[in-house]
């Protein structure tokens, strides 16, 4: 949306060779361009969103070019909500408020929040975490990656449960890193409001503090984290690759 600007229709006259088209003179604040428009609400004084030659139309992916419509050159396009993928309305062009600044970015006038389109391969789920997205944005020059301020915490007692890598050699690549830690003296309770708010904002339902904190780690770092009741564990824990995926009642998938 960065290329689209607020523009004002200065005049809208009937097209000489088409009853349903209008020949509009459109001001961008720095220049006036000619646009052939078929929208029924195109009229003098209307402020809308202008796409200029070279701009990519979101709905179609086409690059807009200068062309002739019924013999008259059109140097841009006044956009509808559907063409910008902002809704399904295609009956007319977008009408901005009268106080919208001509020449300003259309995204500002529409009060749009930036959207990051993420595409990756299935083996890089860590890149979908908050930190993974931040790392890629920093690599693209959008901001600076902040280091994780996490100091090592020494254990206060010896755990009776150990961790081992139990996968066969041909399956070891499925889980290259597996760690665990025993924490005692915990009391499960309701999560603090800030944690519940963050989970709710991304579509997750807060449950309890122990459930919510592992969900938070999953989303933050893009790394699977789980909690197990100590009384239910064996002397040794290890990862296993089992069966097919099934949908649980919660927001996750699990192997059976």
Helices and strands as residue ranges (DSSP letters): E 5-14, E 22-27, E 32-37, E 47-52, E 67-69, E 72-74, E 76-78, H 106-109, G 125-128, H 130-139, E 162-163, G 169-175, H 193-201, H 209-221, G 230-232, E 236-237, E 245-247, E 253-255
